[in-house]
Amino acid sequence: MLDGVDLTIGHGERLAIVGPNGAGKTTLLRLLCGRIAPTRGHVRLDGRELARIPLAERARRIAVVGQNDQPDARLTLTDYVDLGRTPHRARGSAEADRAAVARALATVGLGALAHRAVGTLSGGERQRAGLARALAQEPTLLVLDEPTNHLDPRARADLLDLVRDLGLTVIAVLHDLALVSPFADRVAVLQGGRVVALDRPSTALGRGIVRAVFAMDCFPVTNPTTGRPLLVFDTPAA
């Protein structure tokens, strides 16, 4: 259950949602993309009540990549990504659909695998395929539910680097706190259904907040090669 959550997300902003298990991250994400309705308060998209936006229009504007998406393994990658064009079927042409699918596959670096069966893809390729399907919707808001689960460290970083450079408004639930700082403009830290911090990563994931919410120590460092600010997490000393 969520209590007193108040969020405003700007166009083109990347918001990471973090918190311990049971903090309310998935519930908040489902509210923000319209899969459930709030019992109190409002969810608005560009000033409009989300619940009043027709489903087809909502599907054109909001794309969701879940952590447990399981497409039919027999589908070709092209056919799977083409599912993202479903909200556009009555409005566009087959040529426009094919072009959107090709752009999405090229964006995620899977153009050469277009005719492969989804079941033959690696875990990282499947995650990028899910992102391509979402991009084929041509959304203005991209919602990611723990998109880096089950990926190796390099694949996690590569996927978030790709998303960061899309120029879309992104809301992402992230499990690995070390990935937040290079990716997000702001971070919402949830605990017990409430937002206990909402700020840029260096502040929202400050030492005191991280210790209180995650029972971990946090140390800011700078990548000596790129100059990118990073956060390192460790178990507190006994």
C-alpha positions as CSV (number, residue, x, y, z in Angstrom):
1,M,0.0,0.0,0.0
2,L,1.2,3.5,-0.9
3,D,0.7,6.5,1.3
4,G,1.0,10.2,0.4
5,V,3.1,9.7,-2.7
6,D,3.5,13.0,-4.7
7,L,5.5,12.8,-7.9
8,T,5.9,15.1,-10.9
9,I,8.0,13.9,-13.7
10,G,9.2,16.3,-16.4
11,H,9.5,15.6,-20.2
12,G,12.7,13.8,-21.0
13,E,13.5,13.1,-17.4
14,R,14.8,9.7,-16.2
15,L,13.4,8.8,-12.7
16,A,14.7,5.7,-10.9
17,I,12.5,4.2,-8.2
18,V,14.4,2.2,-5.6
19,G,13.6,0.6,-2.2
20,P,13.8,-2.6,-0.3
21,N,11.4,-5.6,-1.0
22,G,7.9,-4.7,-0.1
23,A,8.4,-0.9,-0.2
24,G,5.7,-0.4,-2.9
25,K,7.8,0.0,-6.0
26,T,5.8,-2.4,-8.2
27,T,2.5,-0.9,-7.0
28,L,3.7,2.6,-7.8
29,L,4.8,1.5,-11.3
30,R,1.4,-0.1,-11.9
31,L,-0.3,3.1,-10.9
32,L,1.9,5.3,-13.1
33,C,1.2,3.2,-16.2
34,G,-2.5,2.8,-15.5
35,R,-2.6,-0.9,-14.8
36,I,-4.4,-0.2,-11.5
37,A,-6.3,2.9,-10.3
38,P,-5.6,4.8,-7.2
39,T,-8.1,4.6,-4.3
40,R,-7.3,8.2,-3.5
41,G,-5.6,11.0,-5.4
42,H,-4.9,11.3,-9.1
43,V,-2.5,10.1,-11.8
44,R,-2.2,12.5,-14.7
45,L,-0.4,12.4,-18.1
46,D,0.2,15.9,-19.5
47,G,-2.5,17.2,-17.2
48,R,-5.1,14.6,-18.2
49,E,-6.5,12.0,-15.9
50,L,-4.9,8.8,-16.9
51,A,-8.1,6.8,-16.4
52,R,-9.9,9.1,-18.8
53,I,-7.4,8.6,-21.7
54,P,-8.8,5.9,-24.1
55,L,-6.8,2.6,-23.8
56,A,-5.6,2.8,-27.4
57,E,-4.3,6.3,-27.0
58,R,-2.7,5.3,-23.7
59,A,-1.0,2.4,-25.4
60,R,0.5,4.7,-28.0
61,R,1.9,7.0,-25.4
62,I,3.1,4.6,-22.6
63,A,5.2,1.6,-23.3
64,V,6.1,-0.9,-20.5
65,V,9.0,-3.4,-20.3
66,G,8.3,-5.9,-17.5
67,Q,10.9,-8.0,-15.7
68,N,9.1,-11.2,-16.5
69,D,7.9,-10.7,-20.1
70,Q,7.8,-14.1,-21.8
71,P,7.0,-13.8,-25.5
72,D,6.3,-16.9,-27.5
73,A,9.7,-18.5,-28.2
74,R,8.6,-19.4,-31.7
75,L,8.0,-15.8,-32.8
76,T,10.6,-14.2,-35.0
77,L,12.2,-11.1,-33.5
78,T,10.5,-9.0,-36.2
79,D,7.1,-10.4,-35.4
80,Y,7.6,-9.9,-31.7
81,V,8.7,-6.3,-32.1
82,D,5.8,-5.7,-34.5
83,L,3.4,-6.4,-31.6
84,G,4.4,-2.9,-30.4
85,R,2.6,-1.5,-33.5
86,T,-0.8,-2.9,-32.4
87,P,-2.1,0.5,-31.0
88,H,-1.2,2.1,-34.4
89,R,-2.9,-0.4,-36.7
90,A,-6.1,1.6,-37.4
91,R,-4.2,4.8,-37.8
92,G,-1.2,4.0,-40.0
93,S,0.0,1.9,-42.9
94,A,1.8,-1.4,-43.1
95,E,4.8,0.5,-44.5
96,A,4.9,2.8,-41.5
97,D,4.7,-0.3,-39.2
98,R,7.6,-2.0,-41.0
99,A,9.7,1.2,-40.8
100,A,9.0,1.6,-37.1
101,V,10.0,-2.0,-36.4
102,A,13.2,-1.6,-38.4
103,R,14.1,1.6,-36.5
104,A,13.4,0.0,-33.1
105,L,15.6,-3.1,-34.0
106,A,18.4,-0.8,-35.2
107,T,18.3,1.3,-32.1
108,V,18.8,-1.6,-29.8
109,G,21.4,-3.2,-32.1
110,L,19.4,-6.2,-33.1
111,G,18.8,-5.5,-36.8
112,A,21.0,-8.4,-37.9
113,L,18.9,-10.8,-35.9
114,A,15.6,-9.7,-37.2
115,H,14.6,-13.2,-38.5
116,R,15.9,-15.2,-35.5
117,A,13.4,-16.9,-33.3
118,V,13.0,-15.2,-29.9
119,G,13.7,-18.5,-28.2
120,T,17.2,-18.6,-29.7
121,L,18.2,-15.2,-28.2
122,S,20.5,-14.7,-25.2
123,G,19.1,-13.1,-22.0
124,G,20.6,-9.8,-22.9
125,E,19.3,-10.0,-26.4
126,R,15.8,-10.8,-25.1
127,Q,15.9,-7.7,-22.8
128,R,16.9,-5.6,-25.8
129,A,14.1,-7.2,-27.8
130,G,11.6,-6.2,-25.2
131,L,12.9,-2.7,-25.3
132,A,12.6,-2.7,-29.1
133,R,9.0,-3.9,-28.9
134,A,8.3,-0.9,-26.5
135,L,10.1,1.5,-28.8
136,A,8.0,0.3,-31.8
137,Q,5.0,1.8,-29.9
138,E,6.7,5.2,-30.4
139,P,5.8,6.2,-26.8
140,T,6.5,9.4,-25.0
141,L,6.8,7.6,-21.7
142,L,8.9,4.4,-21.2
143,V,8.2,2.4,-18.0
144,L,10.8,-0.2,-17.0
145,D,10.2,-2.8,-14.2
146,E,13.7,-4.0,-13.0
147,P,15.0,-4.2,-16.6
148,T,18.4,-5.5,-15.6
149,N,17.3,-8.6,-13.7
150,H,19.1,-11.8,-14.8
151,L,21.7,-9.8,-16.8
152,D,25.5,-9.9,-16.3
153,P,27.1,-6.6,-15.1
154,R,28.2,-5.4,-18.5
155,A,24.8,-6.2,-20.1
156,R,23.1,-4.2,-17.3
157,A,25.2,-1.2,-17.8
158,D,24.9,-1.4,-21.6
159,L,21.1,-1.6,-21.5
160,L,20.8,1.4,-19.2
161,D,23.2,3.4,-21.3
162,L,21.0,2.7,-24.3
163,V,17.9,3.8,-22.5
164,R,19.6,6.9,-21.2
165,D,20.4,8.1,-24.7
166,L,16.9,7.6,-26.1
167,G,15.7,11.1,-25.1
168,L,12.4,9.7,-23.7
169,T,10.8,10.3,-20.4
170,V,11.7,7.1,-18.4
171,I,10.5,5.7,-15.1
172,A,12.5,2.7,-14.0
173,V,12.4,0.5,-11.0
174,L,16.0,-0.6,-10.4
175,H,17.3,-3.2,-8.0
176,D,21.0,-2.6,-8.3
177,L,21.7,0.7,-6.5
178,A,25.1,1.0,-8.2
179,L,23.4,1.5,-11.6
180,V,21.3,4.4,-10.5
181,S,23.8,7.2,-10.4
182,P,25.0,6.9,-14.0
183,F,21.5,6.5,-15.3
184,A,19.0,8.6,-13.4
185,D,18.3,12.4,-13.3
186,R,16.4,11.9,-10.0
187,V,15.7,9.0,-7.6
188,A,12.6,8.3,-5.6
189,V,13.4,6.1,-2.5
190,L,10.5,4.2,-1.2
191,Q,10.2,2.7,2.3
192,G,7.0,1.3,3.7
193,G,4.9,2.7,0.9
194,R,6.1,6.3,1.3
195,V,8.6,8.3,-0.6
196,V,11.4,9.1,1.9
197,A,13.7,10.8,-0.6
198,L,13.3,12.4,-4.0
199,D,16.3,14.1,-5.4
200,R,19.3,13.7,-7.6
201,P,21.2,10.4,-7.0
202,S,24.0,11.9,-4.9
203,T,21.5,13.4,-2.5
204,A,18.6,10.8,-2.5
205,L,21.2,8.0,-2.1
206,G,23.2,9.9,0.6
207,R,24.9,7.9,3.3
208,G,22.3,8.5,5.9
209,I,19.3,7.5,3.7
210,V,21.0,4.4,2.4
211,R,21.9,3.2,5.9
212,A,18.4,3.8,7.2
213,V,16.5,2.3,4.2
214,F,18.8,-0.4,3.0
215,A,21.1,-1.1,6.0
216,M,24.1,-0.5,3.7
217,D,27.0,1.9,3.6
218,C,27.4,4.3,0.6
219,F,30.6,6.0,-0.7
220,P,30.7,8.5,-3.5
221,V,33.6,8.1,-5.9
222,T,34.5,9.5,-9.4
223,N,35.5,7.3,-12.3
224,P,39.1,8.4,-13.0
225,T,38.8,7.7,-16.7
226,T,35.4,9.4,-17.5
227,G,34.9,11.7,-14.6
228,R,31.5,10.2,-14.1
229,P,30.2,10.3,-10.5
230,L,29.6,6.9,-9.0
231,L,28.3,5.4,-5.8
232,V,29.8,2.3,-4.2
233,F,27.8,0.3,-1.7
234,D,29.1,-2.1,1.0
235,T,27.8,-4.0,4.0
236,P,28.4,-1.9,7.2
237,A,31.3,-3.1,9.4
238,A,30.2,-5.0,12.5
